[in-house]
Amino acid sequence: MSTQPKRLLTVEEFLANEGKAEFRSEYYAGETFAVAGGSENHSLIKMQAAFVLRSQLRKGRCRAYDSDMMVRVVATGLYAYPDISIVCGPSQLEGGASPNRVLLNPDLIAEVLSPSTEA
């Protein structure tokens, strides 16, 4: 075991790294966590849920985003790629023209859980 404390990243360092990274990561309290690929069942459930939600939103002012949109949970400081996020009204984005813009005001976040991620 290493006796040196783990170096925590700032949000700015995380976002700068994420913009150049080969693989996606999520961020919480100075630590990053690799985003694993989903299984076939995960993908099917996510797409079916997104289709149902999207069909319900079609005529309203709400929009659905997939897991390509990073979301910041302002209350906790978590930066993540949820399976589905929905915004009703104008989207508030952090990051300006940055390639890794972050959604700040999701009205709904949906995540398909496997037994391991649920725990």
C-alpha positions in Angstrom: 0.0 0.0 0.0 1.1 3.5 -0.8 1.6 5.9 2.2 1.2 8.9 0.0 -2.3 10.5 0.0 -4.3 10.3 -3.2 -4.1 13.5 -5.2 -7.6 15.0 -5.6 -8.4 16.9 -8.9 -10.1 20.2 -9.1 -13.2 20.5 -11.3 -11.1 22.5 -13.7 -8.5 19.8 -14.0 -11.1 17.1 -14.5 -12.9 19.1 -17.2 -9.6 19.8 -19.0 -8.6 16.2 -18.8 -12.0 15.0 -19.9 -11.9 17.1 -23.0 -8.7 15.2 -24.1 -9.4 11.8 -22.7 -9.8 8.7 -24.8 -12.3 7.3 -22.3 -15.1 9.0 -20.3 -14.9 9.5 -16.6 -17.2 10.9 -14.0 -16.2 13.2 -11.2 -17.1 13.5 -7.5 -15.3 15.1 -4.6 -12.0 15.3 -6.4 -11.9 11.8 -7.6 -12.6 10.4 -11.1 -14.3 7.2 -11.9 -14.1 5.4 -15.3 -17.4 5.0 -17.1 -17.9 1.4 -18.0 -19.6 0.3 -21.2 -23.1 -1.1 -20.9 -24.3 -4.6 -21.6 -26.7 -5.6 -24.3 -29.6 -5.6 -21.9 -28.5 -2.2 -20.5 -28.5 -0.7 -24.0 -31.9 -2.2 -24.9 -33.6 -0.9 -21.6 -32.0 2.5 -22.0 -33.1 2.9 -25.6 -36.7 1.7 -24.9 -37.0 4.1 -21.9 -35.6 7.0 -24.0 -38.1 6.2 -26.8 -41.1 6.2 -24.4 -40.0 9.4 -22.7 -39.2 11.1 -26.1 -42.6 10.2 -27.4 -44.3 11.7 -24.4 -42.2 14.9 -24.7 -42.7 15.4 -28.4 -45.3 18.1 -28.3 -44.1 19.9 -25.2 -41.2 22.2 -24.3 -39.0 19.4 -22.8 -36.1 17.8 -24.5 -34.4 14.5 -23.8 -30.6 14.0 -23.9 -28.7 10.7 -24.1 -25.5 9.7 -22.2 -23.4 11.9 -24.5 -24.5 15.0 -22.4 -22.5 15.4 -19.2 -24.6 16.7 -16.3 -23.5 18.5 -13.2 -25.6 17.9 -10.1 -25.2 21.3 -8.4 -26.3 20.1 -5.0 -23.5 17.5 -4.7 -20.9 18.6 -7.2 -21.2 15.3 -9.2 -20.3 15.4 -12.9 -21.8 12.4 -14.7 -23.1 11.0 -17.9 -26.6 9.8 -17.0 -28.3 7.4 -19.4 -31.1 9.9 -20.0 -31.6 13.5 -18.8 -34.5 15.8 -19.5 -34.8 19.6 -19.5 -38.0 21.5 -19.7 -37.4 25.1 -20.8 -34.0 26.6 -21.8 -30.9 24.5 -21.2 -28.3 26.1 -18.9 -24.8 25.0 -20.0 -21.5 25.3 -18.3 -18.4 25.4 -20.5 -19.3 27.9 -23.2 -17.8 26.8 -26.5 -15.9 24.0 -24.8 -16.3 20.6 -26.5 -17.4 19.1 -23.2 -20.3 21.4 -22.3 -22.1 20.4 -19.1 -25.9 20.6 -18.5 -26.7 22.4 -15.2 -30.4 22.2 -15.0 -31.8 18.7 -15.7 -35.4 18.3 -14.6 -35.0 14.5 -14.7 -32.1 12.1 -14.6 -32.6 8.5 -15.4 -30.0 5.7 -15.0 -30.4 2.1 -15.8 -28.9 0.1 -13.0 -27.3 -3.3 -13.1 -27.0 -5.4 -9.9 -23.4 -4.2 -9.4 -24.1 -0.5 -10.0 -27.3 -0.6 -7.9 -25.2 -1.7 -4.9 
